[in-house]
Amino acid sequence: MLVVALMLCLIAPVPTMLLDLLISANIVIGLITLTSVLNVSDPVEFSAYPSLLLITTTARIAITVSTTRAILLHADAGQVVRTFGNVVVGRDVMVGLVIFLVLTIVNLVVITKGSERAAEVAARFSLDAMPGKQMAVDADLAAGLLDEDGARAARRRIARESDFYGAMDGAVKFVKGDAIASVLVVFINLIGGVSIGVFVKGMNVDEAVSTYSLLTVGDGLVAQIPALLFALATGMLVNRVKGDNGNLGHELFQQLSANPTTLRTAAGGALVMGLIPGMPKLPFAVMAIGLWIIGGRIEATEPVITSAPDVTVATNPDDPEVLMSRMHASPLELRVAYDLVDLVNGGDLLARIAELRRQLVTELGFVLPSVATTDDVTLPAGEYRIALYGVDVGHGRAPRDSVLALPDPTVGDDLSLAGVGERVVEPVFGLIGYWVPERSRAIAAATGATIVPRSAAVVTHIAEMARRYAPDLLTRQQVAELVDMLRTDQPLLANEVGNDRVPMTLLHQVMRALLAERVSVRDLPRIIDTLLASAGQVNGVEALADECRAMLGAQIAAQVAPNQRVASILLVPELEGQLISSLREVDGVNHLAIEPETLDAVREGVRGAWERLAGGDPVVLTCAPNLRRPLARVLHSAGIELPTFAYRELPRHLTIDVSEVVGV
């Protein structure tokens, strides 16, 4: 209906009273939009803005055409246009035109040009950052920080954000075109109006110039003011950084006044400016005194951070029970420095670890051992260590009263955070991060960095260590307990375990081999079924594990590609045949006995193909069954953690796009 009305405005004459109403509505809608933009905390919250921008731009064009028709035909475009012309033009046409041109140049060259560039960069960065953000969601899901519904909502939000910035990239072009059209229309109205007034209506030149210049400048202003409001709103929206508070004014005051020293330095600068000979002293003195007072009040209200109390151990270290306890090594242990005890006592670390264990039951297929959490006075302040059976396998930092700020990976290392926090390399994903004080959280968030609480960072590290060392955490006792649980539903199958066909030791070794490749062992019945079917025909733990992988192909594919689509990398037949012919078995394990130069070429070829396919569907490498495991081992040794499938492991329902073929 609105589109039809706009088309009618382009074709049919519009009464001046209706023109006044449309022009007023156009200005008011611009004010409403600008106010709404000032109060959003996240640009994606205003997802309808690109469509609104297109509609209002079209409406302004329709109104401009209608006012142009009214000016040229009747020398009257309504009271609003005439009033704007009287206020701005007054008695001097040139002054009115200059003011109009200044507004147009500010809109076109400054605001619209900057908004256009910001929208282009935001759209590109949003698209480039999608894989990293998806990985972050997957990591939070794996760490138990998100449930399935929360992860789906987060993925939808990431896709929505990319769509929004892509739409904004195109919509900003309308703003630029609208500003250019406004300038052209003004000159058309002025030249055409004066010509019609002199040659058609018989006015003298002075009367024609006075009449049509007033109306032309008024018409240009009533079009340019809403355009300026929308251009300003567009610039603020595409340059807005996600914040915790929706009010832009509050965020600006909070961040500008975050450092009292800055305000006092500015007060000193204002005072020096006032002392320059000829400068008015009162304005600078008022500003200097005001800034000094505000800085003093902010400094007085800052919380005083006290150091954590020392942790004391009341137990006698020579007590036999204490000495005996040192002989027992926990399967998984978290040791924290003395100043990190607050993570456990009164913090949410233990709750997050409990949620992580519930999450990993489904992901791994067995119950993760309890994570023993102890304090260690020998650790440096702010440090923690993760141990497996008493051996350190991971360490990191989580300084007290700090949060981890991870800059956008598409932007790189954000040096603006260097002066705020401590630079570290995040231990799980290898990202550059900064531990910033809690009081500087808003400053870090304003740079676009992802803010991660201390406990979440520690639990994410524990989750990665649990996945990496899952084969070592799965004990024979746990396998026996899983088999006992199976007796309730499938007693005949459970009774087969422990005999000559499927010894408990063999089942344990096969499950560990599957976990080593991050394959869940939760489908224990089918694993046992596969071992029973392969008994006497397939020998060797790795060969039996490969048989189980073939049976669990649909499950493995779902782990890699939840959307049931993959981009596949293949080897050229000649290269695949060359690698297969080079296989040599040593102690029951196949190895590639081939020239190092060929292996290096294979690694680099696969790495390059993987990098070219990044950002699309999940990427897998597909090869012959007997080549899969030794080839995956070679790739993993070079840091290429690419899922590798045998042809028979790919389920029929999986959509496979052969995207790259690697040769030497």
Residue pairs with C-beta under 8 A, 6 or more apart in sequence:
2 55
6 58
6 59
6 62
7 62
9 22
9 62
9 63
9 65
9 66
10 61
10 62
10 65
10 66
13 66
13 69
13 70
13 73
14 22
14 66
14 69
14 70
16 70
16 76
16 77
16 78
16 79
17 78
19 63
19 66
19 67
19 70
19 77
19 78
19 80
19 81
20 78
20 79
20 80
22 59
22 63
22 66
23 63
23 67
23 78
23 80
23 81
23 222
24 80
26 56
26 59
26 60
26 63
26 222
26 226
27 222
27 225
27 226
27 229
29 56
29 226
30 56
30 225
30 226
30 229
30 230
30 233
31 229
33 49
33 52
33 56
33 229
33 230
33 233
34 229
34 230
34 232
34 233
34 236
36 46
36 233
37 46
37 49
37 233
37 236
37 237
37 240
38 236
38 247
38 248
38 249
39 246
39 247
39 248
40 46
40 237
40 240
40 246
41 242
41 243
41 244
41 245
41 246
42 240
42 242
42 243
43 164
43 165
43 237
43 238
43 240
43 242
44 157
44 160
44 161
44 164
46 237
47 160
47 164
49 168
49 171
49 233
49 234
49 237
50 164
50 167
50 168
50 170
50 171
51 167
53 171
53 172
53 174
53 175
53 230
53 234
54 171
54 174
56 226
56 230
57 174
57 175
57 177
57 178
57 230
60 178
60 223
60 226
60 227
61 178
61 181
63 222
63 223
64 181
64 182
64 185
64 219
64 223
67 77
67 78
67 81
67 219
67 222
67 223
68 185
68 188
68 189
68 219
70 76
70 77
70 78
71 77
71 81
71 189
71 193
71 212
71 215
71 216
71 219
72 189
72 192
72 193
72 196
75 193
75 197
75 201
75 211
75 212
75 215
76 82
76 215
77 215
77 218
77 219
80 218
80 222
81 215
81 218
81 219
81 222
82 214
82 215
82 218
83 218
84 217
84 218
84 221
84 222
85 96
85 213
85 214
85 215
85 216
85 217
85 218
85 219
85 221
86 214
86 218
88 95
88 96
88 99
88 100
88 217
88 218
88 221
89 95
89 96
89 213
89 214
89 217
89 218
90 96
93 209
93 210
93 213
93 214
93 217
96 213
96 214
96 217
97 186
97 213
97 217
99 217
100 186
100 217
100 220
100 221
100 224
101 183
103 221
103 224
103 225
103 228
104 179
104 182
104 183
104 220
104 224
106 228
107 179
107 224
107 227
107 228
107 231
108 176
108 179
108 180
108 183
111 228
111 231
111 232
111 234
111 235
112 172
112 175
112 176
112 179
112 231
112 234
112 235
113 176
114 235
115 172
115 175
115 231
115 234
115 235
115 238
115 239
116 172
116 173
116 175
116 176
118 235
118 238
118 239
119 165
119 168
119 169
119 171
119 172
119 234
119 238
120 169
122 165
122 168
122 169
122 238
123 162
123 165
123 166
123 168
123 169
125 408
125 410
125 411
126 161
126 162
126 164
126 165
126 166
127 162
127 165
127 166
127 615
128 410
128 615
129 408
129 409
129 410
130 158
130 159
130 162
130 615
131 614
131 615
132 409
132 410
133 158
134 155
134 158
135 429
136 450
137 146
137 151
137 154
137 155
137 158
138 151
139 428
139 429
139 460
139 463
140 146
140 151
140 154
140 456
140 460
141 147
141 148
141 150
141 151
141 359
142 359
142 360
142 363
142 463
142 467
143 352
143 356
143 359
143 456
143 459
143 460
143 462
143 463
144 352
144 355
144 356
144 357
144 358
144 359
144 360
144 459
144 463
145 352
145 355
145 456
145 459
145 460
146 154
165 238
168 234
168 237
168 238
171 234
172 234
172 238
175 227
175 230
175 231
175 234
178 227
179 224
179 227
179 231
182 220
182 223
182 224
182 227
185 219
185 220
185 223
186 216
186 217
186 219
186 220
189 212
189 215
189 216
189 219
189 220
190 212
190 213
190 216
193 208
193 211
193 212
193 215
193 216
194 205
194 208
194 209
194 212
194 213
197 203
197 207
197 208
197 211
197 212
198 204
198 205
198 208
201 208
203 211
236 248
240 248
241 445
241 446
241 447
241 448
242 445
242 448
243 251
243 442
243 445
243 446
244 442
244 445
245 251
245 254
251 442
251 446
254 442
255 442
255 443
255 446
256 262
257 263
257 294
257 295
257 298
258 439
258 440
258 442
258 443
260 295
260 296
260 298
260 299
260 302
261 295
262 295
263 291
263 292
263 294
263 295
263 298
264 291
264 292
264 295
264 296
266 291
267 287
267 288
267 289
267 290
267 291
267 292
267 295
268 288
270 284
270 285
270 287
270 288
270 291
271 284
271 285
271 288
273 279
273 284
274 280
274 281
274 283
274 284
274 285
274 288
275 281
302 439
303 439
305 401
307 339
308 338
308 339
308 341
308 342
308 400
310 338
310 377
311 338
311 341
311 375
311 377
315 322
316 322
329 387
329 389
329 390
330 369
330 370
330 372
330 387
330 389
330 390
331 369
331 388
331 389
331 473
331 475
332 368
332 369
332 370
332 371
332 372
332 386
332 387
332 388
332 462
332 465
332 466
332 473
333 371
333 372
333 373
333 374
333 386
333 387
333 388
333 390
334 353
334 371
334 372
334 373
334 374
334 384
334 385
334 386
334 387
334 458
334 462
335 374
335 375
335 376
335 379
335 384
335 385
335 386
335 387
336 343
336 344
336 373
336 374
336 375
336 376
336 379
336 383
336 384
337 375
337 376
337 377
337 379
337 380
337 381
337 382
337 383
337 384
338 375
338 376
338 377
338 379
338 381
339 381
339 382
339 399
339 400
340 375
340 382
340 383
340 384
340 398
340 400
340 454
341 375
342 400
343 349
343 398
343 454
343 455
343 458
344 350
344 373
347 455
348 455
349 373
349 455
349 458
349 459
350 373
352 455
352 456
352 459
353 371
353 373
353 459
353 462
356 368
356 459
356 462
356 463
356 466
357 367
357 368
357 370
357 371
359 463
360 368
360 463
360 466
360 467
361 367
361 368
361 522
362 520
362 522
363 467
363 520
364 466
364 467
364 470
364 515
364 520
364 521
364 522
365 511
365 515
365 520
365 521
365 522
365 523
365 524
366 474
366 478
366 482
366 521
366 522
367 478
368 466
368 473
369 473
371 462
376 385
379 385
381 399
381 400
382 397
382 398
382 399
382 400
382 402
382 435
383 395
383 396
383 397
384 395
384 396
384 397
384 398
384 458
385 392
385 394
385 395
386 392
386 393
386 394
386 395
386 461
386 462
386 465
387 393
388 465
388 469
388 472
388 473
389 472
393 465
393 468
393 469
394 427
394 461
394 464
394 465
395 427
396 424
396 427
396 457
396 458
396 461
397 422
397 424
397 435
398 404
398 435
398 454
398 455
398 457
398 458
399 422
399 435
399 454
401 437
401 438
402 421
402 422
402 435
402 436
402 437
402 438
402 454
403 435
403 436
403 438
403 441
403 444
403 451
403 452
403 453
403 454
404 424
404 426
404 433
404 434
404 435
404 451
404 452
404 453
404 454
404 457
405 417
405 421
405 433
405 434
405 435
405 436
405 444
405 445
405 447
405 449
405 450
405 451
405 452
406 426
406 431
406 432
406 433
406 449
406 450
406 452
407 413
407 414
407 417
407 432
407 433
407 434
407 447
407 448
407 449
408 414
408 448
408 449
408 450
409 431
411 448
412 432
413 432
414 434
414 447
414 448
414 449
416 447
417 423
417 434
417 436
417 444
417 447
417 449
418 434
420 434
420 436
420 437
420 440
420 443
420 444
421 434
421 435
421 436
421 437
421 440
421 444
422 434
422 435
422 436
423 432
423 433
423 434
424 432
424 433
424 434
424 435
425 431
425 432
425 433
426 432
426 433
426 457
427 461
427 464
428 460
428 461
428 464
433 452
434 444
434 449
436 443
436 444
441 451
444 451
445 451
452 460
466 473
467 518
470 515
470 516
470 518
471 512
471 513
471 515
471 516
474 508
474 511
474 512
474 515
474 521
476 504
476 505
476 508
479 504
479 507
479 508
479 511
480 504
482 524
483 494
483 497
483 498
483 504
483 507
483 524
484 494
486 493
486 494
486 524
486 525
486 528
487 494
487 495
490 525
493 525
493 528
493 529
494 528
496 502
496 528
496 532
497 504
497 507
497 528
498 504
501 531
501 532
501 535
501 536
502 528
502 531
502 532
502 535
506 531
506 541
506 544
507 527
507 528
507 531
509 541
510 527
510 531
510 541
510 544
510 545
510 548
511 521
511 527
513 541
513 542
513 544
513 545
514 520
514 521
514 527
514 545
514 548
514 549
514 552
515 521
517 549
517 632
518 559
519 549
519 552
519 555
519 556
519 559
520 555
520 559
521 527
523 552
523 555
526 548
526 551
526 552
527 548
527 551
527 552
529 551
530 544
530 547
530 548
530 551
531 544
531 547
531 548
533 547
534 544
534 547
538 544
538 547
539 588
540 588
540 589
541 588
542 588
542 589
542 590
542 629
546 625
546 628
546 629
546 646
549 556
549 646
549 649
550 625
550 646
550 648
550 649
553 645
553 648
553 649
553 650
553 651
554 651
554 653
554 654
556 645
556 649
557 564
557 566
557 645
557 649
557 650
557 651
557 654
558 564
560 566
560 618
560 620
560 643
561 617
561 618
561 620
561 654
563 617
564 653
564 654
564 655
565 617
565 618
565 654
565 655
565 657
566 617
566 618
566 619
566 620
566 654
566 655
566 656
566 657
567 613
567 616
567 617
567 618
567 619
567 620
567 657
567 659
567 660
568 619
568 620
568 621
568 622
568 656
568 657
568 658
568 659
568 660
569 606
569 609
569 610
569 613
569 619
569 620
569 621
569 622
569 642
569 659
569 660
569 661
569 662
570 621
570 622
570 623
570 658
570 660
570 661
570 662
571 579
571 602
571 623
571 661
571 662
571 663
572 661
572 662
572 663
574 663
575 602
575 662
575 663
575 664
576 623
576 624
576 627
578 594
578 598
579 592
579 594
579 602
579 627
579 631
580 624
580 626
580 627
582 592
582 593
582 594
583 590
583 591
583 592
583 593
583 626
583 627
583 630
584 590
584 591
584 592
584 593
585 591
590 626
590 629
590 630
591 630
592 599
592 630
592 631
592 634
598 664
599 634
601 664
602 631
602 634
602 662
602 664
603 634
603 635
603 638
603 640
605 662
605 663
605 664
606 621
606 635
606 640
606 642
606 662
607 638
607 640
609 659
609 660
609 662
610 619
610 640
610 642
612 660
613 619
613 659
613 660
617 657
618 643
619 642
619 643
619 659
620 642
620 643
620 644
620 645
621 631
621 632
621 635
621 642
621 643
621 644
621 645
622 644
622 645
622 646
622 647
622 650
622 656
623 631
623 644
623 645
623 646
623 647
624 646
624 647
625 646
625 647
625 648
625 649
628 644
628 645
628 646
628 649
631 644
632 644
635 641
635 642
635 644
650 656
